[in-house]
């Protein structure tokens, strides 16, 4: 059952909803305790449902439906579900329902779905009350119960938990629906927490193959963004581009696309899975990169570069979600370190190669070489990348089981509890990251520092050709090679900070009695708050006074070294701070930093012409100190309270939205049941 089949204008409180819900308002099905009395004993996978007394098919109207929904037989008054009569059989309709006729089977399904929806509705109501109390008191007290502890659990849920990331537009269920596996015999879930098909139970080689592929996907897009930089002077000559800002725009327009596209990608990855979105992305990136190689004027180049950036945004926005699908909190840091190579090392790798290409082959060969890399990665991904998103995998599993058993009613919890329309999914997923970016103090504070260092990275990338070509007199090939100074800093940073972030996380977790907190990811961020400004001072004044080329190279390396920990610490924190909304939090941060990455190169030439490299970088260094020290220190002391208070606001809004969706689904379920009773 899907919310997409429901009238999107339907709202709670309407007459039709009130009359429909009235039929199912029975204490026997409104609380999780009722699930215990209605549950199926034995293996859900092989249960068989038989009625001790065959239901009368003459029941009609809402009165008959109400009896079905409360699990009472009209003739005998006995429960429809008799655990003693269950045998270990299959998932076909005959195996599950025995000799019940079609009308009674449908009414039983209606009752089962109502039990699940009513439990979820009760849970959403409790979430709203808990979050509302926190907001009314205006104190960031401990509100973790609003997301977890206060959730009512279905029978056996505690023994069947998964470390899952709940889809943002689906009600918060436990164990990918396993909490209801003894309530609905046609519900498809994982075959226990050790199911080898569950992505976090995959073998390590299999998990690393998917991690490596998505990391390489993430590498190709940043390479594409900056590889044009060494060839910009040649392009400007061919296209007669004399405005410095317009020259920078040709490079940075790619990054502007990263600020826009992630807002729309989350709902598509939820609807179609990670693999399809990533595959389409890498193929489209290849197509637009190829188109850039045949550009004949500035307008064509800018338009094609923008759409190439849109295509390349998918790995950057949902790649962290892939890691969350595969790795738990303890293991994810190393995978995240490898994944972070793409957005950090990628932008400096491209210009290193491009410098020699431009010097020897011309600027169009930049794109042709890029297409060779892009195409090779796309083919590898098509052959070896596997879907990791559990809701999509479970839907595929249900589809196979429906075909194998001939039972068209096998479904996942996401088919039952998805009450939002496609339009609503897109609107909510676009609006939520923007709202987080404007109202969530944690994302604003940490995102500002990450966005600043990201903008500075692209400012360096676009100004390197002038620094090394004009100030130091290097040719294009050697100027491109100087990007390796940042690459060395990134490489050393990945090794050092991967260890350091894990060290502090494990140490603080042990000190906290084995209980992990997202804030344990942040202590190393203070080093970046000091190190990035030092690198900018060093780089700027060395270039200003024409000191030996090794000195500005060292400054750039120091900056790059500390940039790594900004990405590792903040990206991990955004995933941990509220797992249900991790995708929106990551999208908000991506939009934030991409705006800076787009804007900084546009004014770089004007600023450095006016202030010089010394004072220009000094100005940015002081901004870095202001963003990188106070707020991270504040987060180390008060971050837990601030995070929980901010999460309560999100929980309150989502709980209210969940209740609207659930009321819609309940009304649809009752209407379908009435139709079968009357027929």
N, C-alpha and C positions, 0 to 999 in steps of 0.2 A: 504494500500500500504506500502510496507516495503523495506528499503534499502537492505535487504538481498537478494532481487530478482534482484538486479542490478549488472552489471559487476563491480567487485571491482577494476578493473584496470582503470576504467573510470575516467578521470580527466578533470577539466575545461580547456577550451581553445582548445579542440580538434575540428576537423572539424565537427563531428556529433553533438556535443553539440552546436556549433555556429549556425549551420543551423537549429537546433530544436528550440533554444531559439529565433531565429530571428522571428519565427512564432508567438511568444507570446509577443514580445516587443511592448506593446501598453500602453500608459499612462493611459488608462482607468482601467487597472488592476494592475498597478505597484505600486500603493500607497494605503495606507489605506483609503484615501478618496473615492477610487473606491469601496471599500467594502460597503460604505454607499449607493451608487447608486444601488448596486447589492443585498443588504441584504433582508432577508425575514422578513416581519413584522408579528406581532402577535406571538403566541407561537410556538417556533421551534419544540417542542415536537409534536404539532398537526397540523403542516402546510401541505398544499396541493398545489402542484405546477401545474398550468395549463398554457398552452401557448395560448395567444389570437389568434395568427396565427400559425397553425401547421407547424413546420419546414419541409423544403423540405429534404427528405431523399436522394435526388439525389446529394447533396453536395459531392464533392470529392476532394482529395488532400489537400495540406497544406492551400490553399485559403479557402476551406470550413471550415477547422478546425479553422483558424484564426478568421473567423466570429463568430464561436461558442464561442471561448475563449474570445472575446470581448463582448459577450452577445447580438449580433445583429442577427435578423432573416434575412435570405437571401431574402425572398419574401417581407416582410413588412418593414424591417428595425427597428422593434420595439424590445424592450428588451425582452429576454426570460423570465425573472423573472417579474411577475406581482403581486405585493403585494395585489392589490385589489381583485384578483381572488382567494385568499387563504381562505380556510375554516378550521375549527378546526376539524381535523381528526387524524388518527394514523400514524404509521411509516412504514406501508407496502408500497411497490412500487406503488400500485394503489392509496393509500391515498396521497402520496407525489407528484407523477407525473401525476396523472389523466390519460388521454387518449393518452399521448405521446407514440410513438412507441419506441422499444428498442434502435435503433440507436440514436435517438434524446436524449433519457434518458442518454445513455452513453456519448454522446458529452456534455450534460449539466453537468454531473459529472466531465468530464475532465476540463471544464471551471471552475467549483467550486474549484477543487483541485488546479488548476493553480493560482487562485486568492489567495488562502491561501499560497501556496509556494512562490509566488512572493512577498507577503507582508512580509513573514518571511525572504526572501532573502534581501529585502530592509532594514529590521531591522538589519540583520547581517552585512550588508554593513555599516550602520550608527554606529554600535558598533565598527567595525574595524577602521573607521575614527576617532572616538572619542578616542579610546585607542591609536591609532597611534600618535595622537597629543600629548598625555601625554608622551608617550615614547620618541618622538623626542625632546620634550622640556626638558626631563630628570628632571622634577620636580614633586614631589608627590603631585600635586594639587588635588582639589576636582574632582574625576572622578566617583562619584556615578552615574552620568548620563549615563556612559557607560554601566551600568548594568540595570538601571531602567528608569531614567527620560527621556533619549533620545529614548527609545523604542516607536515606533509608535504603536498606539493602534487601534484596530478594533472597530467598533461601539458598544457602550454600555459596553465596557470592564471595564471602571472605575466603573460602578455600579455593577459589577459582579466579584469582585476580591476575591482571596483566598490567605491566608498566606501559600504558597506552597513551597516545596523543589523541584526544577526542576531536573529531571533526567539528569545526566551529559552528556549523549550521545544523547540527544534530544534537538532540538531548544527551546530557551526560549519562551514559550507561557504563556499567562495569563489565570488564572482561569481554568486550566486543559483543555484548549480548548474552554472555554465558550465565549471568545472574538470572536470566529468564529461561534457561535451557530446560528446566524441569517444569515449566509452566506451559510452554508451547512446544509440542512435539515436532512441529514443522519449521522450527527456527534453526537456521544454519549458523553455527559458530565454529571457532577452532576446536579441535578434538582434544581439549584439555590444555593446560598451560605449557605442556611440553611438546605440543604438536610441532613436528619438524617443518611444517609448511608456514608456520608463523615466522615472519622475517627475523625477529630477534632470536629465534632458535636455529636459524640457518648456521651451517658450518662457517668457521671463520674465513676460509678461502672464498666461499660464496659471497659472504658479506663484504669482503674486501674488493671483490671484483666490481660489485655495484658501487661501492664507495669510490674506487679509482675512476670508474667511468664517469660518474657525476662530477668528480673533481676535475677531470680533463674537460668535460663540457664547460665547467665554470672557468677553466683556464682559457679556452678559445675566445670567449666573448671579451674579456679584458685585453687579450692580445690584439683583437680586432679594433678595440677602442683607441689604442695608442700607437699602433704600428705605423700609422700614417704620419706621425709627428716629424720624423726626419725628412720625409719627402714633401713637407708642406711648402717649402720654398720653391721647389720645382713645379708643384701643382699651381701655386700662386702665379708663377711666371706663365704657365700654359693657359690659365684661365683669367689672367690679368686681374688678380685680386691684390689690391694695394692697401686695403684697410686691415690693420693688424688684428682688430677684433673679429673681423669676418674670417680671417685665416684661422684664428683660434676656434671660431664657431664650427668650421668644417671638421675639426678634431673632436670638440667637446659636445656636439649635437648628439653623438652616439650615447653619451652619458645621460643627457636629458631624457632620452627614451627609457633609461633605467629608472628614472624617478616616477614615470607615469605607468608603465606596463605592469609592474608587480601588483598594483592595486586591483587589477582585473584577473590576475593569473590564479589566485587562491581558489575561487569557486570552480574554475575549470579543472584544476588538479583534484578537487574533491569529487567532481562529477565524473571525470574521465580517467583519473589516476595519474600517477607521476610519469609513467613511461610514455604515454601518448603525448602529453604536453612537452616533455623534454625532446622527444623524437621530432615532433613538428617544429619545435624551436630550432634545433640544430640544422635541420634541412632548410628552413627559411633563411637562417643566417648565412648558409652557403650561397643561396640564391641571390641575396642582396649584396653580399661581398663580391660575387661575380659581376653583378650589375654595376657596382662601383668601378670596376676595372674598365668598363666601357663608357664611363661618364664623359660627356663632351662639354659641360659647362658647370658653373658653380651651383646652380639650382638643382641640377640632376644629382650632383655629388651630395649635397646636403640632404635632399629628400631620401636618397637611397641609404645614406649613412644613418638617418633617423630610424628608418624601418629595419635596418640591420641591428641597431641597438634594441629596438622593440623585440626582435627575434631572440637576441642574445640575453634578454633579461630573465628568462625562465630559470636557467640553472642557478643564477644568483639569488632568486627569490624563493625557490622551493627546494634548493639543494640542502639547506639546513634541515628541512622537513624529512628528506630522504635519510639523513644521518639519524634523526630521531626515530624513524621507522626501524632502523637496523641496530642501533647501539643504545645501551642503557647509560645512565648518567656517569657511571664510573669509567666506562670504556670510551665514551664519546669524545673526550678531550683530545685523544691522539688522532682520531678520525677527523675531528674538526681542524686540527693543526694541518693535516694533509690537505683538507678541503680549502683551507685559507690560502694555500699557495696560489690558487687561481686569481682571486681578486687582488692579491698583493704582488706576487712575482710576475704575473701575466702582463701587467702594464709596462714593466721594464724589459721584459724579454723581447717583446715585439720590436721596439726601437733598436735594440742591439743588432738584430738581423736586418732590419729595414735600412739602416745606415749604409751598409755595404751593398744592398740591393739597389738603392737609389743611385749610388755612385757608379755602379757598373752596368746596370740593366735598365734603369728608368723607373719612374714611380708606379706605373701600371703593374709592373712585376710584383710590387708589394702585395697587391690584391690577388694575383695569381698564385703566389706562394701561400698566401693566407687561405685560399680556396683548397689548395692541396692538403694543408693541415686540417682545415674544417671538414673536408670530404672524408679524409681518413678516419677522423674521430666519429663522424656520423655513421660510417659503415661499421665501425667497431661497436658502437652503441646499439645499432640495429641488431647485430648478431648476438651480443653478449649481455646487454643490460636487461634486467628482469624487474617486473613491477614489485614495489615494496610497500605500497599503501594498503593497509589491512582492509579497510572497507571495500576497496576495489577487488582485492583478492577474494574476500568473502562473497561478494556478488558473483564473481566468476565461478566460485565453488558452488554456489546455489544454482547457477545456470546449468552447470554440468550435472548436478544431482537431479534437477528437474528433468533433464533429458534422459538420464539413466533410469529414473524411477517412474517416469510418466506422471509425476505429481506436480502440477503447475503451481501449487501453493507453497512450495518450499521458498523461504525468504530469509533475509538477514534482518537484524534489528534496525539497520539503516533504512530498509524499505518500510518498516513499520513506523519508525519514530521520526522520519524526515517530513516535517510539516511545512517546509518553506517551498515556495515556487522558485523556478529558475531565475525569474526577474528579481525576486527578493534576495536570493543568494548573491547575485551580482551586486545589487545596490548595497546590501549590508557589508559585503567584503570590500567594496570600494570605500564606503563611508567609515568603517571602523578604523582602519589604519590612519586615515586623516584625522579622525577624532582623537585617537591615541596620541598622535603627533602634536596636537594642539592642546590637549588637556591632561595627559598623563605626565606627572612631574618626573618620574623615573626615566621615561623614554626621552623627554625633552632634555634632561640634564646629561645623561650618558650619551644620547644620540648627538647632542651638540658637539661633544668632544670627538666622537668618532667621525662626524661629518667634517669637522674642521681638519683633522689630520688627513682625511681622504681628499678633501679639496686641495690641501697643500701638496699631496702626492702628485695630483694631476697638474698643479701649477708648476711643480718642478719638471714634470715630464714635458710640458709644452715649452718651457723656457730653457731647457738643457741645450737645444741646438744653438741658441744665441749665445749662451754662456760659453760653451766649449768651442763654437765656431767663430764667434766674434771676439770674445775676450781673450781666449787662449789660442785662436788661430788653427784649430784642428780641422781636418777635412771631414766630410760627412761620415765616412766609415769609422774613423776614430771617435768622432763625436757620438755616434751611435753606441760605440763600445763603452763609453763612459757611463751609460745607463747601468752597466754591471756593478757600479759602486752601490747603487740601491739594491741590486740583486744580491750582492754579498751580504748586505745588512739584513735583507729578508731571510736568506738561508740560515745565517747564524741565529737570527731571532726565532725562527721556527723551532730550532733545536733547543735553545735556552728556555724560551718562554713556555713551550709545551711541558717541559719538566717543571718549571717554576709554578705554573698555574695548578698543575696536578699536586705538587708538593704542598702548597698552601691549602688547597681544597681538602686533601686527605688529612692534613694536620689539624685544621680547624674542625673538620667533621668529627675526628676522634676526641678533640677537646670538648665538643658539644654532645658527648655521650653517644656518638655514632649517628646522630641526626644531621643530615645535610641541609644546608640552607643555600639558596642562590647567591647570597652575598659573599659566600666563601670563594666565589670566582673572582672577586674584585680587588683583593689586596695588591696584586701586581700592577694594577692600573696606575697606582701612584708613581711607579717608576717611569711610566710613559709620560705622565704629567710633567716630569722633570726632564726626561731624556729627549723628547721631541723638540722642546724649545732650545735645548743645548745644541742639538743637531742643526737647527735653523740658524742660530747665532754663528756657529762655526762655518757653515756653508756660505752664508751671506757675506760675512766680513772677509773671508778668504777670497771670494770672487771679487769683492769690491776693491781689494788692494792687490789683485793679480798675484797672490802668493802661489807657490808651486802647485800645479794641478792636483797633486795628491791631497792637499788640504781641503778644498771644497768637496772632493770625492769622499774624504773621510766624514765630513759633516753630513753629506747626503746619506752615507751608510749608517751613521748614528741615528739619524731621523728614521730611516727605514727599519732599523733594528727594533726601535721602540714602537713603531707603528704596528708591528705584528701582535704585540700583547693587547693593543687596543681592540683589534678585531677578535682575538681569541677570547678575551675576558668578557667583552660586551655581547658577542654573539651567543656564547654559552649562557650568559645571564638572561638574555632575552628569551631563550628557549625554556630555561628553568623557572622564570619568575611567574609564569602562568601558562602551563603546558597547553591548556585548551585554546588559548589565544596566541600561541607561539608564532603562527603564520602571520597574524596581523601585526604583532609586535615587530617581527623581522621585516615585514613590508614597510612599516612606518619608518624604521631605521634606514632601510634601503632608499626610500624616497628622500629622507633627510640628507643622507650623505651624497646621493646622486645629484641633488640640487646644488650642493657645494662643489662637487666634482665638475659639474657643468659650468658654474658661474665663475669660479676662481680663475681659470685660464683666460677668460674674456677681458679681465681688467689687469692681468699680470703685466703686460708690456707697458701700459700707461703708468702703472704704479712704479715699476722699476725705473722707467725713464725719469720720473719725477723725484723719487727718493733714493734711487740707487739700490744695488743688491744688499748693501749692509743694513741701511735703515729700513728698507722694505721687509727684509726677513726678520729684523729686530721687532718691528711692529707685530708681525705674525707670531713671533716667539712669546711676546707678552700676552697676546690673546690666548695662546696655547697654555700658558701658566694659569691664566684665569679660568679656563675651562677644564684643565686637567688635574688641578689640585683640590680646590674647595669642594666641589660636588662629590667627587669620589670619596674624599674624607668624610663628608656628611653621610654618604651611603654606607660606609663602613660602620658608623655609629648608629644611625637611625634608619638605615635602608630597609631593615626587616619590617618595621612598623609602617613606613611609607609605602612599601610594596603591598602589604596586606590591605592597607586602606585603599590604595588604588585598585587592587583586585576586587575589593568589595563593590566598588562603583561599577566595574565591568560585570560582576556577577549579578548585581541588581538589574541592570539593563537586560542581560541575557536571560535571566529568570523570567522576567516579564514577557520577553519575546517568546521564550519556550512555552509559556502558558497559552499564549495566543495560538501558536502552532498546534499544541496538544489539544486545545479546545476544538480547533478546526478538524483535527484527525478524529477525535471522539465523535463529533457530529457526523462526519462522513461514515464512520464505522457503524453508528446506530442506524443511519439511513439505509445502509446496505443490508443490515440485519432485518430491518422492518420490511424491506422489499422482499426478502426471502421468506419471512414469516407470512406475509400477506399472500404470496404466490402459492 
